[in-house]
Amino acid sequence: MPTTKCSCGEELHYSTDKVGLIARCRCGRPVRLPEPPPVKKPKTYEEVLDEEQRAASRRRQIIAVLAFAIVTFVVVLIFARFNHISPARQPQRVAPTADEP
């Protein structure tokens, strides 16, 4: 049985053949009787399994992207460390001598 509320808070119960009509609340205010929302049918077992599989697939994709990002970051750090020239291997600057122009 559909129900609606008046602005005073009173609940009005009505049958579906009264939809669209205006009723009077106990406080005297007119209240339009709206069409009740459609009743949702329960999900089937296949639909529930489908949703769970989609959610699991999404989680696997996110984990794969995060793992790829972490591995890439670590590889970049490792190669950056190997490419760094240590102070012992840097070429020494030789001060110009007095006979050089």
Secondary structure, 3 states (H helix, E strand, C coil): CCEEECCCCCEEECCHHHCCCEEECCCCCEEECCCCCCCCCCCCHHHHHHHHHHHHHHHHHHHHHHHHHHHHHHHHHHHHHHHCCCHHHCCCCCCCCCCCC
